[in-house]
Amino acid sequence: MRIRGWGASDVGRKRDHNEDSFLCNDVLALYAVADGMGGHLGGERASRMAVDLMEQALREAISARESSATEFPGAGAAGPSAPLGGSMTKMLRNAVIEADRAIYADALADPAVAGMGTTLTALCFADRRAYLGHVGDSRAYLYRDGKARQLTEDHSWIQDQVRAGLLSLAEAKESRFRNIITRSVGFEPSVEPDMLDLVVQVGDCFLLCSDGLSNCLSQDEIGHVLTMQYYRDAPRTLIAMANDRGGDDNVTCVCVYASENVA
């Protein structure tokens, strides 16, 4: 199976700077979207730190595991090609937690970015499984068999109200409080990400996005675009649609496709 991703980000129509960041690393099969908060300096810094630290932590963890398997093939591994799946959830979770600690410490050390934080939705692949780590209200969708479905649940005040039955989905969509998030990376000294893993089928397409996209387009509309567009073009198409509907926020999108292995 071959994993390949494409990403794009845009400032939108109303903002003068972009606090979103994204990651597309086909070598590591690692992809992420982060939506920063904390103003011009803090938001950009937090989101960029999150994806950079995520990439560094996963690279080091995978390298260390492969080195250990080579040196000690009898110690719970089958050699350098031993499956990563059993430890990938732990590695991904630890990477999110490490990013949180580093961003929090950076904010404490620099008053100019005090209180900065970021959402972080990260996706990686190993042994024909997808592993997802999620904090905040950026989202992950799976497009399969012609339909898109949301994989993540927003960590937001609005989602809490909907879950409690205090707001309908229609009311939530129109609420002026929909941007209030209840969990983020870097705002507090510790964070617990939601973790999910699932079997990947050839032909699956995963989409990660910031709320600048999901606030403008429905799940069905995202699925329609993925049906009609080449996946490499989908991020730009979806961003253009969000901007056509007002572009009130920064818009970031990463599309990841699982295809047959190419020799």
MARKE-306374 format. One line per 5 residues: number of its first residue (from 1); their letters; for each residue x, y, z of C-alpha. Coordinates in steps of 0.25 Angstrom, whole numbers. Layout:
BEGIN
NUM	a	X,Y,Z  ...
This chain:
BEGIN
1	mrirg	0,0,0  5,14,-4  1,26,5  2,40,-1  -3,54,3
6	wgasd	-5,68,-2  -8,80,6  -11,95,5  -13,107,14  -19,120,12
11	vgrkr	-21,133,20  -36,134,16  -43,147,13  -44,154,27  -31,151,34
16	dhned	-18,158,31  -9,147,35  -9,132,35  -9,124,49  -11,110,43
21	sflcn	1,101,39  1,87,33  10,75,31  11,65,19  22,55,20
26	dvlal	20,44,11  33,37,16  28,36,30  14,35,25  11,46,35
31	yavad	1,57,33  -5,68,42  -13,81,43  -11,91,54  -19,104,56
36	gmggh	-12,113,65  -18,123,76  -11,134,83  -10,146,73  -2,148,61
41	lgger	11,144,68  6,133,78  -3,126,68  6,125,57  17,120,66
46	asrma	9,110,74  4,103,61  17,103,54  24,97,67  13,87,68
51	vdlme	15,81,54  30,82,55  31,75,68  21,65,64  30,61,52
56	qalre	43,61,60  37,53,71  31,42,61  44,42,53  53,40,66
61	aisar	43,29,72  42,21,59  58,22,57  60,18,71  50,6,70
66	essat	57,1,57  71,2,63  66,-6,76  60,-16,67  73,-18,59
71	efpga	82,-19,72  73,-27,80  64,-35,70  60,-45,81  55,-34,91
76	gaagp	41,-34,86  43,-31,72  46,-38,59  57,-30,54  58,-16,47
81	saplg	45,-19,39  37,-23,51  23,-17,50  21,-3,56  6,-4,58
86	gsmtk	7,-9,73  15,4,77  10,14,68  -2,19,76  8,21,88
91	mlrna	18,28,79  7,37,74  1,40,87  15,43,93  18,53,82
96	viead	5,61,84  9,61,99  23,66,97  18,77,87  9,82,98
101	raiya	20,82,108  29,90,99  19,100,95  15,102,109  29,104,113
106	dalad	32,114,102  20,122,105  24,123,120  38,128,115  33,138,106
111	pavag	23,148,111  20,153,96  13,139,93  7,136,107  -5,128,106
116	mgttl	-2,123,92  -7,109,88  -12,101,76  -21,90,72  -14,78,66
121	talcf	-20,67,58  -9,57,53  -10,44,45  0,34,42  1,20,36
126	adrra	7,7,39  4,-8,35  -8,-4,27  -14,3,39  -17,18,41
131	ylghv	-14,24,55  -20,38,59  -17,47,70  -26,59,72  -27,71,81
136	gdsra	-36,83,78  -46,86,67  -39,83,55  -44,71,49  -41,57,41
141	ylyrd	-51,51,31  -50,38,24  -55,37,10  -59,22,7  -69,16,-3
146	gkarq	-73,30,-8  -76,36,5  -69,44,16  -71,42,30  -65,50,42
151	ltedh	-55,42,50  -52,53,61  -60,59,71  -58,74,74  -53,78,87
156	swiqd	-61,91,88  -72,98,97  -82,96,85  -80,81,84  -81,80,99
161	qvrag	-95,87,98  -99,78,87  -95,65,94  -103,70,106  -115,72,98
166	llsla	-115,87,101  -113,91,86  -118,86,73  -108,84,62  -114,95,54
171	eakes	-113,104,66  -99,100,68  -95,104,54  -101,118,56  -95,121,70
176	rfrni	-85,132,72  -78,123,82  -74,112,72  -60,116,73  -58,114,88
181	itrsv	-50,101,89  -48,93,102  -35,86,100  -23,90,92  -8,87,91
186	gfeps	1,97,99  -9,105,107  -8,96,119  4,88,124  -2,75,121
191	vepdm	-12,70,111  -19,56,107  -21,54,92  -32,46,87  -26,34,80
196	ldlvv	-32,25,69  -28,14,60  -34,7,48  -31,-3,37  -28,4,24
201	qvgdc	-34,0,11  -28,2,-3  -35,14,-8  -38,21,5  -36,36,6
206	fllcs	-34,44,19  -36,58,20  -31,67,31  -35,82,32  -36,94,41
211	dglsn	-49,99,45  -48,110,35  -52,99,25  -62,91,34  -70,103,38
216	clsqd	-73,106,24  -75,92,17  -83,81,21  -78,66,22  -86,63,10
221	eighv	-80,75,2  -66,70,5  -70,56,1  -76,62,-12  -63,69,-15
226	ltmqy	-54,57,-13  -63,49,-22  -62,59,-33  -47,64,-32  -33,58,-33
231	yrdap	-29,57,-18  -17,65,-21  -26,77,-25  -36,75,-14  -29,84,-4
236	rtlia	-29,96,-13  -43,93,-17  -49,92,-3  -41,105,1  -47,113,-11
241	mandr	-61,108,-7  -59,113,8  -54,126,3  -65,128,-7  -74,126,6
246	ggddn	-68,138,13  -54,132,17  -56,137,31  -44,129,36  -31,123,32
251	vtcvc	-34,111,24  -25,98,23  -27,85,17  -18,72,16  -23,61,7
256	vyase	-17,47,9  -19,35,-1  -16,20,1  -14,14,-13  -8,1,-18
261	nva	7,-1,-15  15,4,-27  27,-4,-31
